[in-house]
Amino acid sequence: RLKPINRMQVILQHLKMSNQTDSTAEVLLEKRGGAGIITLNRPKALNALNLPMIKQIYPQLKRWEQDPETFLIIIKGTGGKAFCAGGDIRALTEAGKVGDKLAQDFFIGEYGLNNAIGTCKKPYVALIDGITMGGGVGLSVHGHFRVATEKTLFAMPETAIGLFPDVGGGYFLPRLSGKIGYYLALTGCRLKGRDVLKAGIATHFVESGKLPALEKDLIALKSPSKENIADLLNSYQKKSTVDQEKKSVLDEHIEKINSLFSANSMEEIVKKLKQDGSPFAIKQLETINKMSPTSLKLTLRQLREGASMSLQEVLRMEYRLSQACMKGHDFYEGVRAVLIDKDQSPRWKPPTLEEVTDEYVDNCFKPLGSDDLKL
């Protein structure tokens, strides 16, 4: 008589264990109602994206896209501080230094996922509550709906670590109104809350405290169209009054941003900033002077070329740039100065814009033949 009970206990024990391991998984994938829900679950690392997470999200996204019972996809982060603070840069640095394959695999996986989000046939709703930078932007900005809150902190800070605003930055940044995208890409400027909506990065603004209710209402929608989802998001946005009176950083400086960041070369942008001499221009100049000169030149060209490319062409171009950065000096030096030693004084090579030759920049954009990114 003991055997069946024992078996039951073993099964219960197993179920218990599988629940525990699930809650510690780095990404949680679940189906609730008609919604597929992706939860980034590395709160201690601010939900930074690594290759194992990418490898779980991508196939599930594809399955939900094909599933007639899944009507929308929601992505969010745990921990209350961040949606996703970026890609796992430390792992990349260590891999790149020793020529490990991760330096290719990570970008191939990440850009493949960015493309899957950008081409997803099902409505895709990103709840970008908290820090949303770099790789976190790639997980959200290419989807149909991006919901910012008063806690959203957006930035593409890559030029400060010898990289460039990748994950399709060359596609969405030059498509923002005026020269906002160029300004954000070159200076790594941080936008908060409603400014993320103003810039056109978010599609909606909803108070952070209302997100659980919004999520519940999204899940409850019966075979919704994009229009149904937009109506629901609009109704939540109307009820969100927090920070409504707050002065917008963008409104205040938009004319200067559009004129100062409209030049065709980095040297010209610097010249314009110097000539302008306003407090805003001087502040931007100070910021740009701290960035990797190589990164600045790669970024400006990336955005100028990306403005007329498809998302797939942009990701292919960015993969070429990523591999050039992995072979270069500034990425490792930037990560050392900003993330490892935290002395905030990177020694860039070359140290000035003038020394970054057109020939070097051209080489970074060259096709990689059979090693090019396949999407």
ABEGO torsion letter per residue (X at the ends): XAAAAAAAAAAAAAAAAAAAAAAABABBBBBBEABBBBBBBBAAAGGBBBAAAAAAAAAAAAAAAABAABABBBBBBBGGABABAEBBAAAAAAAAAAGBAAAAAAAAAAAAAAAAAAABABBBBBBBBEBBBEAAAAAAAABABBBBBAABBBBBAAAAAGBBBBGGAAAAAAABBEAAAAAAAAAGBBBBEAAAAAAGABABBBBAAAAAAAAAAAAABBGBBAAAAAAAAAAAAAABABGAABBBAAAAAAAAAAAAAABABAAAAAAAAAAAGBAAAAAAAAAAAABBAAAAAAAAAAAAAAAABBAAAAAAAAAAAAAAAAABAAAAAAAAAAAAAGAGBBBBOBABAAABBAAAAAAAABBAEAABBBX
